[in-house]
Structures are given as structure tokens and as C-alpha cells.
Amino acid sequence: MRSKKSPSGSMFPYYYKNGELFGVHLGSYEDREDDLIAMMKAEEAFFLGEHLSLGVWLDLYEDRLTDRVLHQLTGMICRIQPRVTRLALVGVSFWDRRKINRLLKEAGVTPPLPVRFYSDPEEAKTWLVGKSR
């Protein structure tokens, strides 16, 4: 498959260590929640239009994850879940991790979707293309 760019500028699919993943760059929006939510929606529509099942890496560095943003993020994850083999969220604070886990559990996302949180993007990508759950 030929790579192309997603709305956030990520290569799709992204090739890493003999595997493929989808890296969604949602970081550095800081407190511009309307822009962040608009990019989430654009990335969701792009991914669902590609008809591939991949591990997904969500980069959320330097974002202020308000309740509104967290609910939008959870909704996006619910809608893309059928196409996601694993989900890695990168750059999320301890308290936001707890909120996200609670929202995902309430939405019925986990299990069976494996979800992990990382501070190191390389570790996240390695896990996404790995063979073990």
C-alpha cells in the first residue's frame, strides 16, 4: 500500500519496525479545544475511510484535556474501535489517564480493545506493532 498523509500530516500507514500503525498527531493544541476537536473529527473520518485495521497512536502532548475534549476523545475512540487492533495514548497526565480509563469503561470500550498509556512515543510504537497482547 502506498502511504499518504492524514489531516494532521501523519504518514498513513506509518511503517515502523516491520509493522504498520496509524499515528494521530493531536499534540500541541494546548488550550485551543475547538481546533483540537476539529482535528479529532478530521482524523476519525480519514481513518474510517481507509478500511484498514491498525494499531493507533494518539499523541496528546501539550494538550489541555478538558471534560469536553475528553468526551470527544472517548466518542472518537468508540467510533474507530472496530478498526483499531491496539490503542496507545501518549503524553497524558496521571489524572487524565484515570478520567480516560473511566470514560472508556463507561462506554464499554475496554476490554476487548487493548489500551495503554505511554510517555515515550518509541515505546508506544513498538508495542503497537508487536505480536503479543
C-alpha positions as CSV (number, residue, x, y, z in Angstrom):
1,M,0.0,0.0,0.0
2,R,1.2,3.5,-0.8
3,S,1.5,5.9,2.0
4,K,-0.4,9.2,2.1
5,K,-0.8,12.0,4.6
6,S,-3.6,12.2,7.2
7,P,-5.2,15.6,8.1
8,S,-2.7,16.1,10.9
9,G,0.2,15.4,8.5
10,S,1.0,11.9,9.6
11,M,2.0,9.3,7.0
12,F,-0.7,6.6,6.6
13,P,0.1,3.9,7.2
14,Y,3.2,4.6,9.2
15,Y,5.8,1.9,8.8
16,Y,7.7,1.1,12.0
17,K,9.9,-2.0,12.8
18,N,8.4,-4.2,10.1
19,G,4.8,-3.2,11.1
20,E,2.2,-0.6,10.3
21,L,0.3,1.8,12.5
22,F,-1.6,5.0,12.4
23,G,0.0,7.9,14.2
24,V,-2.5,10.6,15.0
25,H,-0.8,13.9,15.9
26,L,-3.2,15.7,18.2
27,G,-0.5,17.3,20.4
28,S,0.5,20.9,20.9
29,Y,-3.0,22.3,20.7
30,E,-2.7,23.5,24.4
31,D,-6.0,25.1,25.3
32,R,-7.4,25.5,21.8
33,E,-10.0,22.9,22.3
34,D,-12.2,23.8,19.3
35,D,-9.1,23.3,17.0
36,L,-8.2,20.0,18.7
37,I,-11.8,18.7,18.4
38,A,-11.9,19.7,14.8
39,M,-8.7,17.7,14.1
40,M,-10.0,14.7,16.0
41,K,-13.1,14.7,13.8
42,A,-11.0,15.0,10.6
43,E,-8.6,12.2,11.7
44,E,-11.6,10.0,12.6
45,A,-13.2,10.5,9.2
46,F,-9.9,9.9,7.4
47,F,-9.2,6.6,9.3
48,L,-12.7,5.2,8.9
49,G,-12.5,6.0,5.2
50,E,-9.3,3.9,4.8
51,H,-10.8,0.5,5.6
52,L,-7.7,-0.9,7.4
53,S,-7.4,-2.3,10.9
54,L,-4.2,-1.0,12.6
55,G,-2.7,-0.1,15.9
56,V,-3.4,3.6,16.6
57,W,-1.1,6.0,18.4
58,L,-2.7,9.2,19.7
59,D,-0.2,11.9,20.5
60,L,-1.8,14.2,23.1
61,Y,1.4,16.1,24.3
62,E,0.8,19.7,25.5
63,D,-3.0,19.5,25.2
64,R,-5.3,20.7,27.9
65,L,-7.8,17.8,28.2
66,T,-10.9,19.5,29.4
67,D,-14.1,17.4,30.1
68,R,-15.4,18.5,26.7
69,V,-12.2,17.3,25.0
70,L,-12.2,14.0,26.9
71,H,-15.8,13.2,26.0
72,Q,-15.0,14.0,22.3
73,L,-11.9,11.8,22.5
74,T,-13.8,8.9,24.1
75,G,-16.5,9.2,21.4
76,M,-13.8,9.1,18.7
77,I,-12.3,6.0,20.2
78,C,-15.7,4.3,20.4
79,R,-16.4,5.0,16.7
80,I,-13.0,3.9,15.4
81,Q,-12.8,0.9,17.8
82,P,-13.9,-1.7,15.2
83,R,-10.8,-0.8,13.1
84,V,-8.3,-0.5,16.0
85,T,-6.2,-3.5,17.0
86,R,-4.4,-1.7,19.8
87,L,-4.6,1.9,21.1
88,A,-1.6,3.8,22.6
89,L,-2.2,7.2,24.1
90,V,1.0,9.3,24.5
91,G,1.6,12.3,26.6
92,V,-1.4,12.1,29.0
93,S,-1.1,13.1,32.7
94,F,-1.8,10.6,35.5
95,W,-5.2,12.3,36.3
96,D,-6.3,12.4,32.7
97,R,-5.4,8.7,32.3
98,R,-7.8,7.9,35.2
99,K,-10.5,10.0,33.6
100,I,-10.0,8.4,30.2
101,N,-10.0,4.9,31.6
102,R,-13.2,5.7,33.5
103,L,-14.9,7.1,30.4
104,L,-13.8,4.2,28.2
105,K,-15.0,1.7,30.7
106,E,-18.4,3.5,30.9
107,A,-18.6,3.5,27.1
108,G,-17.8,-0.3,27.0
109,V,-14.5,0.2,25.1
110,T,-12.2,-1.9,27.3
111,P,-11.9,-4.8,27.2
112,P,-11.5,-6.2,24.5
113,L,-9.6,-3.3,22.9
114,P,-6.1,-3.2,24.4
115,V,-5.3,0.3,25.5
116,R,-2.0,1.5,27.1
117,F,-0.6,4.9,28.1
118,Y,2.9,5.9,27.4
119,S,5.2,8.9,27.9
120,D,7.7,7.6,25.3
121,P,6.4,7.6,21.7
122,E,9.0,5.0,20.7
123,E,7.8,2.5,23.4
124,A,4.2,3.1,22.2
125,K,5.0,2.4,18.6
126,T,7.0,-0.7,19.5
127,W,4.0,-2.1,21.4
128,L,1.6,-1.2,18.6
129,V,3.5,-3.2,16.0
130,G,4.4,-6.1,18.5
131,K,2.9,-9.5,18.2
132,S,1.9,-10.1,21.9
133,R,-1.1,-8.5,23.6
